[in-house]
Amino acid sequence: MAKLGSGPTDVAIAGFSFGPGTLKISAGQKVTWTNADDTPHQVSLVGPDGRRSEVMLKGQSATLQFDAAGNIAYICGLHPTMKGTIEVAAKN
């Protein structure tokens, strides 16, 4: 798991999985997903937010910012069995 900080945090997409599967960040941080698979992927937030990234081809990245505290589940919009969680802590 990544430590809390003020810069972007990276998630690798490889082997049809998100790594790390659970990421802890502070409110206001950005998370960047980078696709290392030959297959396209898309980050899709589950719940009322419902944001989606652009479809990422191999080597492409997408970044989303998380401003509110809480646990946000996400899936791959193209492969819904791929799942991850962003745990967003309130700013101190």
Summary of the structure (lengths in Angstrom):
residues: 92
radius of gyration: 12.2
end to end distance: 19.9
largest distance: 40.2
contacts: 267
relative contact order: 0.29
helix: 0%
strand: 51%
